[in-house]
């Protein structure tokens, strides 16, 4: 079996005008972190997966806890595509959790 490391990126824009909406935002963000996502930018989270099936499964899990209002989007990219991301201002995070260097496939 061949593994192709990929990234699942979650983008969201959620309303936060009322107390209930702010609570939904906090719960959604907390669940993303519990699923192993890392924030790479405000409202942009990413997680490494080993193949497309794992990515699709993870997308379904996120869809299951997405709040009822707002926009939540998902994008699956290969590690090569993710590594080719260009930075116009700022730079890449040196956080080891955001690299595939520690990815172990058992």
TIRO-2110 file (N, C-alpha, C; in Angstrom, 1 decimal):
// TIRO-2110
0.9, -1.2, 0.0, N, 1, A
0.0, 0.0, 0.0, CA, 1, A
0.9, 1.2, 0.0, C, 1, A
0.6, 2.2, -0.9, N, 2, A
1.4, 3.4, -1.0, CA, 2, A
0.6, 4.5, -0.3, C, 2, A
1.3, 5.3, 0.5, N, 3, A
0.7, 6.4, 1.2, CA, 3, A
1.1, 7.7, 0.5, C, 3, A
0.2, 8.6, 0.4, N, 4, A
0.5, 9.9, -0.2, CA, 4, A
0.0, 11.0, 0.8, C, 4, A
1.0, 11.5, 1.5, N, 5, A
0.7, 12.5, 2.5, CA, 5, A
0.0, 13.7, 1.9, C, 5, A
-1.1, 14.1, 2.5, N, 6, A
-1.9, 15.2, 2.1, CA, 6, A
-2.2, 16.2, 3.2, C, 6, A
-2.8, 17.3, 2.9, N, 7, A
-3.3, 18.3, 3.9, CA, 7, A
-4.7, 18.5, 3.7, C, 7, A
-5.5, 18.6, 4.8, N, 8, A
-6.9, 19.0, 4.8, CA, 8, A
-6.9, 20.4, 5.3, C, 8, A
-7.3, 21.4, 4.6, N, 9, A
-7.4, 22.7, 5.0, CA, 9, A
-8.9, 23.1, 5.2, C, 9, A
-9.1, 23.7, 6.3, N, 10, A
-10.5, 24.2, 6.7, CA, 10, A
-10.5, 25.7, 6.8, C, 10, A
-11.4, 26.3, 6.0, N, 11, A
-11.5, 27.8, 6.0, CA, 11, A
-12.9, 28.1, 6.5, C, 11, A
-13.0, 29.1, 7.4, N, 12, A
-14.4, 29.4, 7.9, CA, 12, A
-14.6, 30.8, 8.1, C, 12, A
-15.8, 31.3, 8.0, N, 13, A
-16.2, 32.6, 8.3, CA, 13, A
-17.5, 32.5, 9.1, C, 13, A
-17.5, 32.6, 10.4, N, 14, A
-18.7, 32.4, 11.2, CA, 14, A
-19.2, 33.7, 11.8, C, 14, A
-20.5, 33.9, 11.9, N, 15, A
-21.0, 35.1, 12.6, CA, 15, A
-20.7, 35.0, 14.1, C, 15, A
-20.4, 36.2, 14.7, N, 16, A
-20.1, 36.3, 16.1, CA, 16, A
-20.8, 37.5, 16.7, C, 16, A
-22.0, 37.8, 16.2, N, 17, A
-22.7, 39.0, 16.7, CA, 17, A
-23.4, 38.7, 18.1, C, 17, A
-24.0, 37.5, 18.2, N, 18, A
-24.7, 37.2, 19.4, CA, 18, A
-23.9, 36.3, 20.3, C, 18, A
-24.4, 36.1, 21.6, N, 19, A
-23.7, 35.2, 22.5, CA, 19, A
-23.7, 33.8, 22.0, C, 19, A
-24.8, 33.4, 21.4, N, 20, A
-25.0, 32.0, 20.9, CA, 20, A
-24.0, 31.8, 19.7, C, 20, A
-23.9, 32.8, 18.9, N, 21, A
-23.0, 32.6, 17.7, CA, 21, A
-21.5, 32.6, 18.2, C, 21, A
-21.2, 33.4, 19.2, N, 22, A
-19.8, 33.3, 19.7, CA, 22, A
-19.5, 31.9, 20.4, C, 22, A
-20.5, 31.4, 21.0, N, 23, A
-20.4, 30.1, 21.6, CA, 23, A
-20.2, 29.0, 20.5, C, 23, A
-21.0, 29.1, 19.5, N, 24, A
-20.8, 28.2, 18.3, CA, 24, A
-19.4, 28.3, 17.7, C, 24, A
-18.9, 29.5, 17.6, N, 25, A
-17.5, 29.7, 17.1, CA, 25, A
-16.5, 29.0, 18.0, C, 25, A
-16.6, 29.3, 19.3, N, 26, A
-15.6, 28.7, 20.2, CA, 26, A
-15.7, 27.2, 20.2, C, 26, A
-16.9, 26.6, 20.2, N, 27, A
-17.0, 25.1, 20.2, CA, 27, A
-16.4, 24.6, 18.9, C, 27, A
-16.7, 25.2, 17.7, N, 28, A
-16.2, 24.7, 16.5, CA, 28, A
-14.6, 24.8, 16.5, C, 28, A
-14.1, 25.9, 16.9, N, 29, A
-12.6, 26.0, 16.9, CA, 29, A
-12.0, 25.0, 17.9, C, 29, A
-12.6, 24.8, 19.0, N, 30, A
-12.1, 23.8, 20.0, CA, 30, A
-12.1, 22.4, 19.4, C, 30, A
-13.2, 22.0, 18.7, N, 31, A
-13.3, 20.7, 18.1, CA, 31, A
-12.3, 20.5, 17.0, C, 31, A
-12.0, 21.6, 16.2, N, 32, A
-10.9, 21.5, 15.2, CA, 32, A
-9.6, 21.2, 15.9, C, 32, A
-9.3, 21.9, 16.9, N, 33, A
-8.0, 21.6, 17.7, CA, 33, A
-8.0, 20.2, 18.2, C, 33, A
-9.1, 19.7, 18.7, N, 34, A
-9.2, 18.3, 19.2, CA, 34, A
-9.0, 17.3, 18.1, C, 34, A
-9.4, 17.6, 16.9, N, 35, A
-9.2, 16.7, 15.8, CA, 35, A
-7.7, 16.8, 15.2, C, 35, A
-6.9, 17.7, 15.8, N, 36, A
-5.5, 17.7, 15.4, CA, 36, A
-5.2, 18.8, 14.4, C, 36, A
-6.1, 19.7, 14.2, N, 37, A
-5.8, 20.8, 13.2, CA, 37, A
-5.0, 21.9, 13.9, C, 37, A
-4.2, 22.6, 13.1, N, 38, A
-3.4, 23.7, 13.6, CA, 38, A
-3.8, 24.9, 12.8, C, 38, A
-3.8, 26.0, 13.6, N, 39, A
-4.2, 27.3, 12.9, CA, 39, A
-3.0, 27.8, 12.2, C, 39, A
-3.1, 28.1, 10.9, N, 40, A
-2.0, 28.7, 10.1, CA, 40, A
-2.3, 30.1, 9.8, C, 40, A
-3.5, 30.5, 10.0, N, 41, A
-3.9, 31.9, 9.8, CA, 41, A
-5.3, 32.0, 10.5, C, 41, A
-5.7, 33.2, 10.8, N, 42, A
-7.0, 33.3, 11.4, CA, 42, A
-8.1, 32.7, 10.5, C, 42, A
-8.9, 31.8, 11.1, N, 43, A
-9.9, 31.1, 10.4, CA, 43, A
-9.5, 30.2, 9.3, C, 43, A
-8.2, 29.8, 9.3, N, 44, A
-7.6, 28.8, 8.4, CA, 44, A
-6.9, 27.8, 9.2, C, 44, A
-7.3, 26.6, 9.1, N, 45, A
-6.7, 25.5, 9.9, CA, 45, A
-6.3, 24.4, 9.0, C, 45, A
-5.2, 23.6, 9.4, N, 46, A
-4.7, 22.6, 8.5, CA, 46, A
-4.3, 21.4, 9.3, C, 46, A
-4.5, 20.2, 8.7, N, 47, A
-4.0, 18.9, 9.3, CA, 47, A
-3.5, 18.0, 8.3, C, 47, A
-2.4, 17.3, 8.6, N, 48, A
-1.8, 16.3, 7.8, CA, 48, A
-2.5, 15.0, 7.9, C, 48, A
-2.8, 14.3, 6.7, N, 49, A
-3.4, 13.0, 6.7, CA, 49, A
-2.5, 12.1, 5.7, C, 49, A
-2.7, 10.8, 5.8, N, 50, A
-1.9, 9.9, 5.1, CA, 50, A
-2.4, 9.6, 3.7, C, 50, A
-3.6, 9.8, 3.4, N, 51, A
-4.2, 9.5, 2.1, CA, 51, A
-5.5, 10.2, 1.9, C, 51, A
-6.0, 10.1, 0.6, N, 52, A
-7.3, 10.7, 0.3, CA, 52, A
-8.5, 10.2, 1.1, C, 52, A
-8.5, 8.9, 1.4, N, 53, A
-9.6, 8.3, 2.1, CA, 53, A
-9.6, 8.9, 3.6, C, 53, A
-8.5, 9.1, 4.2, N, 54, A
-8.4, 9.7, 5.5, CA, 54, A
-8.8, 11.1, 5.4, C, 54, A
-8.5, 11.8, 4.3, N, 55, A
-8.9, 13.2, 4.2, CA, 55, A
-10.4, 13.3, 4.1, C, 55, A
-11.0, 12.4, 3.3, N, 56, A
-12.5, 12.5, 3.1, CA, 56, A
-13.2, 12.2, 4.4, C, 56, A
-12.6, 11.2, 5.2, N, 57, A
-13.2, 10.8, 6.5, CA, 57, A
-13.1, 12.0, 7.4, C, 57, A
-12.0, 12.7, 7.4, N, 58, A
-11.8, 13.9, 8.3, CA, 58, A
-12.8, 15.0, 7.9, C, 58, A
-13.0, 15.2, 6.6, N, 59, A
-13.9, 16.2, 6.1, CA, 59, A
-15.3, 15.9, 6.6, C, 59, A
-15.7, 14.6, 6.6, N, 60, A
-17.1, 14.3, 7.1, CA, 60, A
-17.2, 14.5, 8.6, C, 60, A
-16.1, 14.3, 9.3, N, 61, A
-16.1, 14.6, 10.8, CA, 61, A
-16.3, 16.0, 11.0, C, 61, A
-15.6, 16.9, 10.3, N, 62, A
-15.7, 18.3, 10.4, CA, 62, A
-17.1, 18.8, 10.1, C, 62, A
-17.7, 18.2, 9.0, N, 63, A
-19.0, 18.6, 8.6, CA, 63, A
-20.0, 18.2, 9.6, C, 63, A
-19.8, 17.2, 10.4, N, 64, A
-20.7, 16.8, 11.5, CA, 64, A
-20.7, 17.7, 12.6, C, 64, A
-19.7, 18.5, 12.9, N, 65, A
-19.7, 19.5, 14.0, CA, 65, A
-19.7, 20.9, 13.5, C, 65, A
-19.8, 21.2, 12.2, N, 66, A
-19.8, 22.5, 11.7, CA, 66, A
-21.1, 23.2, 12.3, C, 66, A
-21.0, 24.5, 12.6, N, 67, A
-22.1, 25.3, 13.1, CA, 67, A
-23.2, 25.5, 12.0, C, 67, A
-24.4, 25.7, 12.5, N, 68, A
-25.5, 25.8, 11.5, CA, 68, A
-25.5, 27.1, 10.6, C, 68, A
-24.8, 28.1, 11.0, N, 69, A
-24.8, 29.3, 10.2, CA, 69, A
-23.3, 29.7, 9.9, C, 69, A
-23.1, 30.4, 8.8, N, 70, A
-21.8, 30.8, 8.4, CA, 70, A
-21.3, 30.0, 7.3, C, 70, A
-20.0, 30.1, 7.0, N, 71, A
-19.4, 29.4, 5.9, CA, 71, A
-18.3, 28.6, 6.4, C, 71, A
-18.3, 27.3, 6.1, N, 72, A
-17.1, 26.4, 6.4, CA, 72, A
-16.8, 25.7, 5.1, C, 72, A
-15.5, 25.8, 4.7, N, 73, A
-15.1, 25.2, 3.5, CA, 73, A
-13.9, 24.3, 3.7, C, 73, A
-13.7, 23.3, 2.9, N, 74, A
-12.6, 22.3, 3.0, CA, 74, A
-11.9, 22.2, 1.7, C, 74, A
-10.6, 22.1, 1.8, N, 75, A
-9.7, 21.9, 0.6, CA, 75, A
-8.7, 20.8, 0.9, C, 75, A
-8.6, 19.8, 0.0, N, 76, A
-7.6, 18.8, 0.2, CA, 76, A
-6.5, 19.0, -0.9, C, 76, A
-5.2, 19.1, -0.4, N, 77, A
-4.1, 19.3, -1.3, CA, 77, A
-3.0, 18.3, -0.9, C, 77, A
-2.2, 18.0, -1.9, N, 78, A
-1.0, 17.1, -1.7, CA, 78, A
0.0, 17.9, -0.9, C, 78, A
0.9, 17.2, -0.3, N, 79, A
2.0, 17.8, 0.4, CA, 79, A
2.9, 18.7, -0.5, C, 79, A
3.1, 18.2, -1.7, N, 80, A
3.8, 19.0, -2.7, CA, 80, A
3.2, 20.3, -3.0, C, 80, A
1.8, 20.3, -3.2, N, 81, A
1.1, 21.5, -3.5, CA, 81, A
1.2, 22.4, -2.3, C, 81, A
1.0, 21.9, -1.1, N, 82, A
1.1, 22.7, 0.1, CA, 82, A
2.5, 23.4, 0.3, C, 82, A
3.5, 22.6, 0.0, N, 83, A
4.9, 23.1, 0.1, CA, 83, A
5.2, 24.2, -0.9, C, 83, A
4.5, 24.2, -2.0, N, 84, A
4.7, 25.3, -3.0, CA, 84, A
4.0, 26.6, -2.7, C, 84, A
3.3, 26.7, -1.5, N, 85, A
2.7, 27.9, -1.1, CA, 85, A
3.7, 29.0, -1.1, C, 85, A
3.3, 30.2, -1.7, N, 86, A
4.1, 31.3, -1.7, CA, 86, A
3.7, 32.3, -0.6, C, 86, A
4.7, 32.9, 0.0, N, 87, A
4.5, 33.9, 1.0, CA, 87, A
4.9, 35.3, 0.5, C, 87, A
3.9, 36.2, 0.4, N, 88, A
4.2, 37.6, -0.1, CA, 88, A
4.7, 38.5, 1.1, C, 88, A
4.1, 38.3, 2.2, N, 89, A
4.4, 39.0, 3.5, CA, 89, A
4.5, 38.0, 4.6, C, 89, A
5.5, 38.1, 5.4, N, 90, A
5.6, 37.1, 6.5, CA, 90, A
6.4, 35.9, 6.0, C, 90, A
6.3, 34.8, 6.7, N, 91, A
7.0, 33.6, 6.4, CA, 91, A
6.4, 32.3, 6.9, C, 91, A
6.9, 31.2, 6.5, N, 92, A
6.4, 29.9, 7.0, CA, 92, A
6.7, 29.7, 8.5, C, 92, A
5.7, 29.1, 9.1, N, 93, A
5.9, 28.8, 10.6, CA, 93, A
6.9, 27.7, 10.7, C, 93, A
7.7, 27.8, 11.7, N, 94, A
8.7, 26.8, 12.0, CA, 94, A
8.2, 25.7, 13.0, C, 94, A
6.9, 25.7, 13.3, N, 95, A
6.3, 24.7, 14.2, CA, 95, A
6.5, 23.3, 13.6, C, 95, A
7.1, 22.4, 14.3, N, 96, A
7.3, 21.1, 13.7, CA, 96, A
6.0, 20.3, 13.5, C, 96, A
5.0, 20.7, 14.2, N, 97, A
3.7, 20.1, 14.1, CA, 97, A
3.1, 20.4, 12.7, C, 97, A
3.6, 21.4, 12.0, N, 98, A
3.1, 21.8, 10.7, CA, 98, A
4.0, 21.3, 9.6, C, 98, A
4.7, 20.2, 9.9, N, 99, A
5.6, 19.6, 8.8, CA, 99, A
5.3, 18.1, 8.8, C, 99, A
5.7, 17.5, 7.7, N, 100, A
5.5, 16.0, 7.6, CA, 100, A
6.7, 15.3, 8.1, C, 100, A
7.7, 16.0, 8.7, N, 101, A
8.9, 15.4, 9.2, CA, 101, A
8.6, 14.3, 10.3, C, 101, A
7.6, 14.5, 11.1, N, 102, A
7.3, 13.6, 12.2, CA, 102, A
6.1, 12.7, 11.9, C, 102, A
5.7, 12.6, 10.6, N, 103, A
4.6, 11.7, 10.2, CA, 103, A
5.1, 10.3, 10.1, C, 103, A
4.5, 9.4, 10.9, N, 104, A
4.8, 8.0, 10.9, CA, 104, A
3.6, 7.2, 10.4, C, 104, A
3.8, 6.4, 9.4, N, 105, A
2.7, 5.6, 8.9, CA, 105, A
3.0, 4.2, 9.4, C, 105, A
2.0, 3.6, 10.1, N, 106, A
2.2, 2.3, 10.7, CA, 106, A
1.3, 1.3, 9.9, C, 106, A
END
